[in-house]
Amino acid sequence: MMSNEFKIKINTIENAKDFSNICEKFHFDVDVYYGRYIVDGRSLLGILSFDLMKPLNVKIHTEDEASIKNFSKRIERFIADDD
């Protein structure tokens, strides 16, 4: 079973816009969260409300393996290194 949670790094407004646009293409909900604050991954303003210098957590609401794989491939460049 693939994980439906990811740790991402979005350092710029342009990256936030790109990430939000990617999320819009999927039919399931995408939550972006940091601490106890959660926003819709489709909401550019919501994403910009976070400190973009910190890694953010993403949870997609699907159990479908193909959808998880497709989503992870689309956001590959945003995946944060575990350090």
Rosetta blueprint (number, residue, H / E / L):
1 M L
2 M L
3 S L
4 N L
5 E E
6 F E
7 K E
8 I E
9 K L
10 I L
11 N L
12 T L
13 I H
14 E H
15 N H
16 A H
17 K H
18 D H
19 F H
20 S H
21 N H
22 I H
23 C H
24 E H
25 K L
26 F L
27 H L
28 F L
29 D L
30 V E
31 D E
32 V E
33 Y E
34 Y E
35 G L
36 R L
37 Y E
38 I E
39 V E
40 D E
41 G L
42 R L
43 S L
44 L H
45 L H
46 G H
47 I H
48 L H
49 S L
50 F L
51 D L
52 L L
53 M L
54 K L
55 P L
56 L E
57 N E
58 V E
59 K E
60 I E
61 H L
62 T L
63 E L
64 D L
65 E H
66 A H
67 S H
68 I H
69 K H
70 N H
71 F H
72 S H
73 K H
74 R H
75 I L
76 E H
77 R H
78 F H
79 I E
80 A L
81 D L
82 D L
83 D L
